Amino acid sequence: FESGAQGEFGAKYPDLVSVYTVVDHSDKKGYFSKEICTGPHVKNTREIGKFRIVKEQSVSSGVRRIKSVVE
């Protein structure tokens, strides 16, 4: 959280977590999104294959979150 990363409200995280950043050099912060996550990840969504978005919601002003499942 010290780096400005966002996490899930009320979630408990281990002392060491991964922070994933979507860079956006046009933004004054230098990034579009910076998220804390302890789940599994892939280098590219091609590794997952087809997936379906099952939920989309507003997280805060101008920020959306999606949840998806692998098909």
Helices and strands as residue ranges (DSSP letters): E 18-23, E 31-37, G 45-47, E 51-60, E 63-70
